[in-house]
Amino acid sequence: MSRSSLSIEEQELNELREAELRLEQLQKQFAEIPQRLAREQKERETTMPPLAEIEERRRRKEHDQMITTRGQAANILRDQNRSLWLLLLLLTATGTLIWWGIKLMQG
């Protein structure tokens, strides 16, 4: 056999060995999956869930971040009330104009 055919065979043999090592590593990883899942399940079962008070604090903090000051909340409420009054006045004026128009047409 010539030297070149030996080197080709050696390369193929090395590639096969590398592929075999990769497969063995994957096999080890897959063999660890059930153990890891069981360990994670056990941790979830033994871990105490967060208290309701912690959740309430988180919600309160988010709310406080949305409205940074009470003044802003008061301003928003005042603007909404003012808009509601303006809408009510507009509807009253429109109703009055319609009533007046009908009275004029009736004579």
Residue pairs with C-beta under 8 A, 6 or more apart in sequence:
67 73
67 76
